[in-house]
Amino acid sequence: MPKMKTNSGAKKRFTITGSGKIKRKHAFKSHILTKKSTKRKRNLTYAGTVDKADETNIKLLLNMK
Protein backbone atom coordinates (compact mmCIF):
# COMPACT_ATOMS: atom_id res chain seq x y z
CA MET A 1 0.00 0.00 0.00
CA PRO A 2 1.40 3.47 -0.83
CA LYS A 3 2.43 5.98 1.80
CA MET A 4 -0.09 8.47 3.14
CA LYS A 5 0.73 11.98 1.95
CA THR A 6 0.03 15.20 3.77
CA ASN A 7 -1.78 17.90 1.83
CA SER A 8 0.97 20.33 0.84
CA GLY A 9 -1.36 23.33 0.97
CA ALA A 10 -2.44 22.47 4.50
CA LYS A 11 1.08 21.94 5.83
CA LYS A 12 2.00 25.48 4.71
CA ARG A 13 -1.06 27.03 6.40
CA PHE A 14 -1.49 25.24 9.73
CA THR A 15 0.74 24.44 12.69
CA ILE A 16 0.02 22.32 15.75
CA THR A 17 0.40 23.87 19.19
CA GLY A 18 1.76 22.04 22.23
CA SER A 19 -1.73 21.40 23.58
CA GLY A 20 -2.87 19.89 20.26
CA LYS A 21 -4.84 22.84 18.91
CA ILE A 22 -4.37 23.95 15.32
CA LYS A 23 -3.01 27.45 14.74
CA ARG A 24 -3.86 29.46 11.61
CA LYS A 25 -3.29 32.89 10.12
CA HIS A 26 -5.98 35.37 9.18
CA ALA A 27 -6.92 36.06 5.57
CA PHE A 28 -7.37 39.47 3.88
CA LYS A 29 -4.01 40.99 4.79
CA SER A 30 -2.02 40.56 1.59
CA HIS A 31 -3.11 43.48 -0.60
CA ILE A 32 -5.66 46.31 -0.98
CA LEU A 33 -4.80 47.55 2.50
CA THR A 34 -5.52 51.27 1.95
CA LYS A 35 -9.27 50.99 2.49
CA LYS A 36 -8.92 48.87 5.64
CA SER A 37 -8.64 50.59 8.99
CA THR A 38 -5.48 50.41 11.08
CA LYS A 39 -7.33 48.54 13.82
CA ARG A 40 -8.61 45.94 11.35
CA LYS A 41 -5.15 45.38 9.83
CA ARG A 42 -3.58 45.10 13.28
CA ASN A 43 -6.11 42.51 14.41
CA LEU A 44 -5.52 40.47 11.24
CA THR A 45 -1.82 40.25 12.17
CA TYR A 46 -2.33 37.95 15.14
CA ALA A 47 -2.75 34.20 14.66
CA GLY A 48 -5.95 32.45 15.63
CA THR A 49 -7.00 28.89 16.30
CA VAL A 50 -9.10 26.66 14.08
CA ASP A 51 -12.71 26.13 15.11
CA LYS A 52 -13.60 22.82 16.77
CA ALA A 53 -15.94 21.91 13.86
CA ASP A 54 -13.09 22.17 11.32
CA GLU A 55 -10.39 20.45 13.36
CA THR A 56 -11.14 16.91 12.20
CA ASN A 57 -10.98 17.85 8.50
CA ILE A 58 -7.66 19.64 8.92
CA LYS A 59 -6.21 16.76 10.93
CA LEU A 60 -7.12 14.45 8.04
CA LEU A 61 -5.28 16.76 5.62
CA LEU A 62 -2.24 16.74 7.91
CA ASN A 63 -2.38 12.93 8.41
CA MET A 64 -2.80 13.19 12.14
CA LYS A 65 -5.85 10.97 12.44
PDB file of N, CA, C and O in Angstrom:
ATOM      1  N   MET A   1       0.831  -1.175   0.000  1.00  0.00           N
ATOM      2  CA  MET A   1       0.000   0.000   0.000  1.00  0.00           C
ATOM      3  C   MET A   1       0.888   1.255   0.000  1.00  0.00           C
ATOM      4  O   MET A   1       1.897   1.287   0.704  1.00  0.00           O
ATOM      5  N   PRO A   2       0.532   2.282  -0.771  1.00  0.00           N
ATOM      6  CA  PRO A   2       1.401   3.470  -0.826  1.00  0.00           C
ATOM      7  C   PRO A   2       1.357   4.275   0.471  1.00  0.00           C
ATOM      8  O   PRO A   2       0.460   4.117   1.299  1.00  0.00           O
ATOM      9  N   LYS A   3       2.348   5.135   0.614  1.00  0.00           N
ATOM     10  CA  LYS A   3       2.434   5.980   1.797  1.00  0.00           C
ATOM     11  C   LYS A   3       1.304   6.998   1.804  1.00  0.00           C
ATOM     12  O   LYS A   3       0.832   7.427   0.751  1.00  0.00           O
ATOM     13  N   MET A   4       0.880   7.377   2.991  1.00  0.00           N
ATOM     14  CA  MET A   4      -0.087   8.467   3.143  1.00  0.00           C
ATOM     15  C   MET A   4       0.664   9.778   2.946  1.00  0.00           C
ATOM     16  O   MET A   4       1.766   9.950   3.468  1.00  0.00           O
ATOM     17  N   LYS A   5       0.077  10.695   2.202  1.00  0.00           N
ATOM     18  CA  LYS A   5       0.729  11.978   1.953  1.00  0.00           C
ATOM     19  C   LYS A   5      -0.052  13.098   2.626  1.00  0.00           C
ATOM     20  O   LYS A   5      -1.283  13.115   2.612  1.00  0.00           O
ATOM     21  N   THR A   6       0.683  14.029   3.211  1.00  0.00           N
ATOM     22  CA  THR A   6       0.032  15.201   3.770  1.00  0.00           C
ATOM     23  C   THR A   6      -0.327  16.149   2.634  1.00  0.00           C
ATOM     24  O   THR A   6       0.353  16.186   1.609  1.00  0.00           O
ATOM     25  N   ASN A   7      -1.382  16.904   2.817  1.00  0.00           N
ATOM     26  CA  ASN A   7      -1.781  17.902   1.833  1.00  0.00           C
ATOM     27  C   ASN A   7      -0.788  19.056   1.907  1.00  0.00           C
ATOM     28  O   ASN A   7      -0.637  19.677   2.959  1.00  0.00           O
ATOM     29  N   SER A   8      -0.108  19.349   0.799  1.00  0.00           N
ATOM     30  CA  SER A   8       0.975  20.328   0.840  1.00  0.00           C
ATOM     31  C   SER A   8       0.459  21.736   1.077  1.00  0.00           C
ATOM     32  O   SER A   8       1.179  22.569   1.628  1.00  0.00           O
ATOM     33  N   GLY A   9      -0.787  22.024   0.669  1.00  0.00           N
ATOM     34  CA  GLY A   9      -1.360  23.335   0.965  1.00  0.00           C
ATOM     35  C   GLY A   9      -1.648  23.493   2.443  1.00  0.00           C
ATOM     36  O   GLY A   9      -1.467  24.574   3.002  1.00  0.00           O
ATOM     37  N   ALA A  10      -2.099  22.413   3.083  1.00  0.00           N
ATOM     38  CA  ALA A  10      -2.436  22.467   4.502  1.00  0.00           C
ATOM     39  C   ALA A  10      -1.185  22.566   5.372  1.00  0.00           C
ATOM     40  O   ALA A  10      -1.199  23.250   6.396  1.00  0.00           O
ATOM     41  N   LYS A  11      -0.112  21.897   4.980  1.00  0.00           N
ATOM     42  CA  LYS A  11       1.084  21.938   5.828  1.00  0.00           C
ATOM     43  C   LYS A  11       1.749  23.315   5.803  1.00  0.00           C
ATOM     44  O   LYS A  11       2.500  23.653   6.718  1.00  0.00           O
ATOM     45  N   LYS A  12       1.480  24.117   4.757  1.00  0.00           N
ATOM     46  CA  LYS A  12       1.997  25.480   4.715  1.00  0.00           C
ATOM     47  C   LYS A  12       1.138  26.441   5.540  1.00  0.00           C
ATOM     48  O   LYS A  12       1.627  27.489   5.962  1.00  0.00           O
ATOM     49  N   ARG A  13      -0.122  26.105   5.774  1.00  0.00           N
ATOM     50  CA  ARG A  13      -1.060  27.035   6.397  1.00  0.00           C
ATOM     51  C   ARG A  13      -1.327  26.789   7.867  1.00  0.00           C
ATOM     52  O   ARG A  13      -1.730  27.715   8.571  1.00  0.00           O
ATOM     53  N   PHE A  14      -1.119  25.577   8.358  1.00  0.00           N
ATOM     54  CA  PHE A  14      -1.493  25.243   9.728  1.00  0.00           C
ATOM     55  C   PHE A  14      -0.301  24.699  10.501  1.00  0.00           C
ATOM     56  O   PHE A  14       0.555  24.009   9.948  1.00  0.00           O
ATOM     57  N   THR A  15      -0.262  25.024  11.796  1.00  0.00           N
ATOM     58  CA  THR A  15       0.735  24.440  12.693  1.00  0.00           C
ATOM     59  C   THR A  15       0.016  23.917  13.933  1.00  0.00           C
ATOM     60  O   THR A  15      -1.055  24.405  14.291  1.00  0.00           O
ATOM     61  N   ILE A  16       0.604  22.938  14.573  1.00  0.00           N
ATOM     62  CA  ILE A  16       0.022  22.321  15.754  1.00  0.00           C
ATOM     63  C   ILE A  16       0.673  22.926  16.991  1.00  0.00           C
ATOM     64  O   ILE A  16       1.898  23.022  17.068  1.00  0.00           O
ATOM     65  N   THR A  17      -0.140  23.333  17.952  1.00  0.00           N
ATOM     66  CA  THR A  17       0.396  23.871  19.193  1.00  0.00           C
ATOM     67  C   THR A  17       0.748  22.724  20.136  1.00  0.00           C
ATOM     68  O   THR A  17       0.460  21.563  19.846  1.00  0.00           O
ATOM     69  N   GLY A  18       1.365  23.054  21.255  1.00  0.00           N
ATOM     70  CA  GLY A  18       1.757  22.044  22.231  1.00  0.00           C
ATOM     71  C   GLY A  18       0.577  21.323  22.842  1.00  0.00           C
ATOM     72  O   GLY A  18       0.674  20.145  23.184  1.00  0.00           O
ATOM     73  N   SER A  19      -0.545  22.025  22.982  1.00  0.00           N
ATOM     74  CA  SER A  19      -1.731  21.403  23.577  1.00  0.00           C
ATOM     75  C   SER A  19      -2.569  20.635  22.568  1.00  0.00           C
ATOM     76  O   SER A  19      -3.577  20.030  22.934  1.00  0.00           O
ATOM     77  N   GLY A  20      -2.160  20.651  21.281  1.00  0.00           N
ATOM     78  CA  GLY A  20      -2.869  19.893  20.262  1.00  0.00           C
ATOM     79  C   GLY A  20      -3.856  20.701  19.438  1.00  0.00           C
ATOM     80  O   GLY A  20      -4.509  20.158  18.548  1.00  0.00           O
ATOM     81  N   LYS A  21      -3.973  21.989  19.722  1.00  0.00           N
ATOM     82  CA  LYS A  21      -4.844  22.839  18.914  1.00  0.00           C
ATOM     83  C   LYS A  21      -4.150  23.173  17.606  1.00  0.00           C
ATOM     84  O   LYS A  21      -2.933  23.030  17.488  1.00  0.00           O
ATOM     85  N   ILE A  22      -4.920  23.615  16.627  1.00  0.00           N
ATOM     86  CA  ILE A  22      -4.365  23.947  15.315  1.00  0.00           C
ATOM     87  C   ILE A  22      -4.365  25.461  15.161  1.00  0.00           C
ATOM     88  O   ILE A  22      -5.401  26.112  15.292  1.00  0.00           O
ATOM     89  N   LYS A  23      -3.186  26.011  14.879  1.00  0.00           N
ATOM     90  CA  LYS A  23      -3.013  27.446  14.738  1.00  0.00           C
ATOM     91  C   LYS A  23      -3.109  27.829  13.263  1.00  0.00           C
ATOM     92  O   LYS A  23      -2.651  27.089  12.392  1.00  0.00           O
ATOM     93  N   ARG A  24      -3.710  28.995  12.988  1.00  0.00           N
ATOM     94  CA  ARG A  24      -3.859  29.457  11.614  1.00  0.00           C
ATOM     95  C   ARG A  24      -3.628  30.953  11.559  1.00  0.00           C
ATOM     96  O   ARG A  24      -3.645  31.636  12.583  1.00  0.00           O
ATOM     97  N   LYS A  25      -3.410  31.461  10.336  1.00  0.00           N
ATOM     98  CA  LYS A  25      -3.290  32.894  10.124  1.00  0.00           C
ATOM     99  C   LYS A  25      -4.593  33.434   9.572  1.00  0.00           C
ATOM    100  O   LYS A  25      -5.404  32.686   9.025  1.00  0.00           O
ATOM    101  N   HIS A  26      -4.792  34.728   9.714  1.00  0.00           N
ATOM    102  CA  HIS A  26      -5.984  35.367   9.176  1.00  0.00           C
ATOM    103  C   HIS A  26      -5.810  35.677   7.699  1.00  0.00           C
ATOM    104  O   HIS A  26      -4.696  35.902   7.225  1.00  0.00           O
ATOM    105  N   ALA A  27      -6.919  35.685   6.980  1.00  0.00           N
ATOM    106  CA  ALA A  27      -6.920  36.063   5.569  1.00  0.00           C
ATOM    107  C   ALA A  27      -7.100  37.580   5.443  1.00  0.00           C
ATOM    108  O   ALA A  27      -7.245  38.280   6.445  1.00  0.00           O
ATOM    109  N   PHE A  28      -7.089  38.068   4.227  1.00  0.00           N
ATOM    110  CA  PHE A  28      -7.373  39.474   3.879  1.00  0.00           C
ATOM    111  C   PHE A  28      -6.312  40.450   4.365  1.00  0.00           C
ATOM    112  O   PHE A  28      -6.637  41.588   4.704  1.00  0.00           O
ATOM    113  N   LYS A  29      -5.049  40.031   4.407  1.00  0.00           N
ATOM    114  CA  LYS A  29      -4.011  40.986   4.786  1.00  0.00           C
ATOM    115  C   LYS A  29      -2.865  41.019   3.786  1.00  0.00           C
ATOM    116  O   LYS A  29      -1.755  41.421   4.134  1.00  0.00           O
ATOM    117  N   SER A  30      -3.115  40.605   2.557  1.00  0.00           N
ATOM    118  CA  SER A  30      -2.021  40.556   1.591  1.00  0.00           C
ATOM    119  C   SER A  30      -1.971  41.774   0.680  1.00  0.00           C
ATOM    120  O   SER A  30      -0.881  42.228   0.331  1.00  0.00           O
ATOM    121  N   HIS A  31      -3.106  42.309   0.288  1.00  0.00           N
ATOM    122  CA  HIS A  31      -3.111  43.478  -0.601  1.00  0.00           C
ATOM    123  C   HIS A  31      -4.421  44.237  -0.430  1.00  0.00           C
ATOM    124  O   HIS A  31      -5.308  43.799   0.303  1.00  0.00           O
ATOM    125  N   ILE A  32      -4.538  45.377  -1.108  1.00  0.00           N
ATOM    126  CA  ILE A  32      -5.664  46.314  -0.977  1.00  0.00           C
ATOM    127  C   ILE A  32      -5.845  46.690   0.503  1.00  0.00           C
ATOM    128  O   ILE A  32      -6.908  46.489   1.089  1.00  0.00           O
ATOM    129  N   LEU A  33      -4.783  47.235   1.075  1.00  0.00           N
ATOM    130  CA  LEU A  33      -4.799  47.550   2.497  1.00  0.00           C
ATOM    131  C   LEU A  33      -5.159  49.009   2.775  1.00  0.00           C
ATOM    132  O   LEU A  33      -5.328  49.388   3.934  1.00  0.00           O
ATOM    133  N   THR A  34      -5.280  49.839   1.725  1.00  0.00           N
ATOM    134  CA  THR A  34      -5.516  51.265   1.952  1.00  0.00           C
ATOM    135  C   THR A  34      -6.920  51.538   2.469  1.00  0.00           C
ATOM    136  O   THR A  34      -7.119  52.465   3.254  1.00  0.00           O
ATOM    137  N   LYS A  35      -7.892  50.748   2.043  1.00  0.00           N
ATOM    138  CA  LYS A  35      -9.269  50.987   2.492  1.00  0.00           C
ATOM    139  C   LYS A  35      -9.583  50.348   3.836  1.00  0.00           C
ATOM    140  O   LYS A  35     -10.640  50.611   4.410  1.00  0.00           O
ATOM    141  N   LYS A  36      -8.686  49.514   4.347  1.00  0.00           N
ATOM    142  CA  LYS A  36      -8.919  48.868   5.637  1.00  0.00           C
ATOM    143  C   LYS A  36      -8.362  49.738   6.752  1.00  0.00           C
ATOM    144  O   LYS A  36      -7.321  50.377   6.598  1.00  0.00           O
ATOM    145  N   SER A  37      -9.067  49.756   7.876  1.00  0.00           N
ATOM    146  CA  SER A  37      -8.639  50.593   8.991  1.00  0.00           C
ATOM    147  C   SER A  37      -7.399  49.999   9.656  1.00  0.00           C
ATOM    148  O   SER A  37      -7.100  48.813   9.510  1.00  0.00           O
ATOM    149  N   THR A  38      -6.696  50.846  10.382  1.00  0.00           N
ATOM    150  CA  THR A  38      -5.483  50.406  11.076  1.00  0.00           C
ATOM    151  C   THR A  38      -5.807  49.346  12.106  1.00  0.00           C
ATOM    152  O   THR A  38      -5.056  48.384  12.269  1.00  0.00           O
ATOM    153  N   LYS A  39      -6.920  49.514  12.804  1.00  0.00           N
ATOM    154  CA  LYS A  39      -7.331  48.540  13.820  1.00  0.00           C
ATOM    155  C   LYS A  39      -7.616  47.189  13.194  1.00  0.00           C
ATOM    156  O   LYS A  39      -7.245  46.152  13.745  1.00  0.00           O
ATOM    157  N   ARG A  40      -8.281  47.196  12.032  1.00  0.00           N
ATOM    158  CA  ARG A  40      -8.609  45.943  11.349  1.00  0.00           C
ATOM    159  C   ARG A  40      -7.344  45.228  10.879  1.00  0.00           C
ATOM    160  O   ARG A  40      -7.224  44.012  11.032  1.00  0.00           O
ATOM    161  N   LYS A  41      -6.399  45.981  10.305  1.00  0.00           N
ATOM    162  CA  LYS A  41      -5.148  45.377   9.834  1.00  0.00           C
ATOM    163  C   LYS A  41      -4.326  44.830  10.992  1.00  0.00           C
ATOM    164  O   LYS A  41      -3.702  43.775  10.875  1.00  0.00           O
ATOM    165  N   ARG A  42      -4.328  45.552  12.114  1.00  0.00           N
ATOM    166  CA  ARG A  42      -3.579  45.103  13.283  1.00  0.00           C
ATOM    167  C   ARG A  42      -4.158  43.816  13.842  1.00  0.00           C
ATOM    168  O   ARG A  42      -3.411  42.917  14.230  1.00  0.00           O
ATOM    169  N   ASN A  43      -5.484  43.717  13.889  1.00  0.00           N
ATOM    170  CA  ASN A  43      -6.113  42.509  14.409  1.00  0.00           C
ATOM    171  C   ASN A  43      -5.947  41.320  13.473  1.00  0.00           C
ATOM    172  O   ASN A  43      -5.987  40.176  13.925  1.00  0.00           O
ATOM    173  N   LEU A  44      -5.763  41.563  12.186  1.00  0.00           N
ATOM    174  CA  LEU A  44      -5.516  40.470  11.244  1.00  0.00           C
ATOM    175  C   LEU A  44      -4.094  39.926  11.359  1.00  0.00           C
ATOM    176  O   LEU A  44      -3.802  38.844  10.850  1.00  0.00           O
ATOM    177  N   THR A  45      -3.211  40.668  12.024  1.00  0.00           N
ATOM    178  CA  THR A  45      -1.816  40.250  12.166  1.00  0.00           C
ATOM    179  C   THR A  45      -1.692  39.017  13.055  1.00  0.00           C
ATOM    180  O   THR A  45      -0.910  38.109  12.769  1.00  0.00           O
ATOM    181  N   TYR A  46      -2.478  38.994  14.143  1.00  0.00           N
ATOM    182  CA  TYR A  46      -2.326  37.945  15.135  1.00  0.00           C
ATOM    183  C   TYR A  46      -2.906  36.620  14.638  1.00  0.00           C
ATOM    184  O   TYR A  46      -3.888  36.599  13.896  1.00  0.00           O
ATOM    185  N   ALA A  47      -2.293  35.536  15.052  1.00  0.00           N
ATOM    186  CA  ALA A  47      -2.748  34.204  14.662  1.00  0.00           C
ATOM    187  C   ALA A  47      -3.960  33.807  15.488  1.00  0.00           C
ATOM    188  O   ALA A  47      -4.132  34.264  16.618  1.00  0.00           O
ATOM    189  N   GLY A  48      -4.790  32.960  14.920  1.00  0.00           N
ATOM    190  CA  GLY A  48      -5.954  32.448  15.626  1.00  0.00           C
ATOM    191  C   GLY A  48      -5.905  30.936  15.663  1.00  0.00           C
ATOM    192  O   GLY A  48      -4.970  30.319  15.152  1.00  0.00           O
ATOM    193  N   THR A  49      -6.918  30.345  16.270  1.00  0.00           N
ATOM    194  CA  THR A  49      -7.003  28.891  16.302  1.00  0.00           C
ATOM    195  C   THR A  49      -8.167  28.438  15.437  1.00  0.00           C
ATOM    196  O   THR A  49      -9.133  29.174  15.236  1.00  0.00           O
ATOM    197  N   VAL A  50      -8.065  27.240  14.937  1.00  0.00           N
ATOM    198  CA  VAL A  50      -9.101  26.664  14.079  1.00  0.00           C
ATOM    199  C   VAL A  50     -10.305  26.279  14.933  1.00  0.00           C
ATOM    200  O   VAL A  50     -10.148  25.816  16.063  1.00  0.00           O
ATOM    201  N   ASP A  51     -11.485  26.469  14.400  1.00  0.00           N
ATOM    202  CA  ASP A  51     -12.713  26.126  15.109  1.00  0.00           C
ATOM    203  C   ASP A  51     -12.799  24.624  15.318  1.00  0.00           C
ATOM    204  O   ASP A  51     -12.283  23.838  14.523  1.00  0.00           O
ATOM    205  N   LYS A  52     -13.460  24.241  16.403  1.00  0.00           N
ATOM    206  CA  LYS A  52     -13.601  22.823  16.767  1.00  0.00           C
ATOM    207  C   LYS A  52     -14.260  22.013  15.648  1.00  0.00           C
ATOM    208  O   LYS A  52     -13.906  20.853  15.434  1.00  0.00           O
ATOM    209  N   ALA A  53     -15.222  22.618  14.929  1.00  0.00           N
ATOM    210  CA  ALA A  53     -15.938  21.915  13.864  1.00  0.00           C
ATOM    211  C   ALA A  53     -15.023  21.580  12.685  1.00  0.00           C
ATOM    212  O   ALA A  53     -15.266  20.599  11.982  1.00  0.00           O
ATOM    213  N   ASP A  54     -13.976  22.378  12.456  1.00  0.00           N
ATOM    214  CA  ASP A  54     -13.089  22.167  11.320  1.00  0.00           C
ATOM    215  C   ASP A  54     -11.845  21.356  11.666  1.00  0.00           C
ATOM    216  O   ASP A  54     -11.099  20.956  10.772  1.00  0.00           O
ATOM    217  N   GLU A  55     -11.619  21.113  12.944  1.00  0.00           N
ATOM    218  CA  GLU A  55     -10.388  20.451  13.364  1.00  0.00           C
ATOM    219  C   GLU A  55     -10.212  19.065  12.768  1.00  0.00           C
ATOM    220  O   GLU A  55      -9.104  18.707  12.370  1.00  0.00           O
ATOM    221  N   THR A  56     -11.282  18.273  12.697  1.00  0.00           N
ATOM    222  CA  THR A  56     -11.142  16.905  12.195  1.00  0.00           C
ATOM    223  C   THR A  56     -10.751  16.892  10.723  1.00  0.00           C
ATOM    224  O   THR A  56      -9.933  16.071  10.307  1.00  0.00           O
ATOM    225  N   ASN A  57     -11.333  17.802   9.922  1.00  0.00           N
ATOM    226  CA  ASN A  57     -10.982  17.854   8.503  1.00  0.00           C
ATOM    227  C   ASN A  57      -9.531  18.255   8.298  1.00  0.00           C
ATOM    228  O   ASN A  57      -8.859  17.703   7.426  1.00  0.00           O
ATOM    229  N   ILE A  58      -9.040  19.192   9.073  1.00  0.00           N
ATOM    230  CA  ILE A  58      -7.661  19.638   8.924  1.00  0.00           C
ATOM    231  C   ILE A  58      -6.695  18.572   9.410  1.00  0.00           C
ATOM    232  O   ILE A  58      -5.618  18.406   8.837  1.00  0.00           O
ATOM    233  N   LYS A  59      -7.066  17.848  10.460  1.00  0.00           N
ATOM    234  CA  LYS A  59      -6.210  16.760  10.926  1.00  0.00           C
ATOM    235  C   LYS A  59      -6.111  15.643   9.896  1.00  0.00           C
ATOM    236  O   LYS A  59      -5.077  14.985   9.790  1.00  0.00           O
ATOM    237  N   LEU A  60      -7.180  15.428   9.138  1.00  0.00           N
ATOM    238  CA  LEU A  60      -7.116  14.451   8.043  1.00  0.00           C
ATOM    239  C   LEU A  60      -6.164  14.919   6.952  1.00  0.00           C
ATOM    240  O   LEU A  60      -5.416  14.114   6.396  1.00  0.00           O
ATOM    241  N   LEU A  61      -6.183  16.216   6.637  1.00  0.00           N
ATOM    242  CA  LEU A  61      -5.280  16.763   5.623  1.00  0.00           C
ATOM    243  C   LEU A  61      -3.825  16.680   6.066  1.00  0.00           C
ATOM    244  O   LEU A  61      -2.924  16.515   5.244  1.00  0.00           O
ATOM    245  N   LEU A  62      -3.606  16.795   7.375  1.00  0.00           N
ATOM    246  CA  LEU A  62      -2.241  16.740   7.911  1.00  0.00           C
ATOM    247  C   LEU A  62      -1.820  15.332   8.317  1.00  0.00           C
ATOM    248  O   LEU A  62      -0.734  15.154   8.868  1.00  0.00           O
ATOM    249  N   ASN A  63      -2.662  14.325   8.056  1.00  0.00           N
ATOM    250  CA  ASN A  63      -2.377  12.928   8.409  1.00  0.00           C
ATOM    251  C   ASN A  63      -2.106  12.755   9.887  1.00  0.00           C
ATOM    252  O   ASN A  63      -1.142  12.095  10.277  1.00  0.00           O
ATOM    253  N   MET A  64      -2.946  13.341  10.703  1.00  0.00           N
ATOM    254  CA  MET A  64      -2.800  13.193  12.145  1.00  0.00           C
ATOM    255  C   MET A  64      -3.834  12.261  12.725  1.00  0.00           C
ATOM    256  O   MET A  64      -3.790  11.965  13.919  1.00  0.00           O
ATOM    257  N   LYS A  65      -4.768  11.788  11.914  1.00  0.00           N
ATOM    258  CA  LYS A  65      -5.850  10.975  12.442  1.00  0.00           C
ATOM    259  C   LYS A  65      -5.958   9.661  11.699  1.00  0.00           C
ATOM    260  O   LYS A  65      -6.824   8.844  12.013  1.00  0.00           O
TER     261      LYS A  65
END
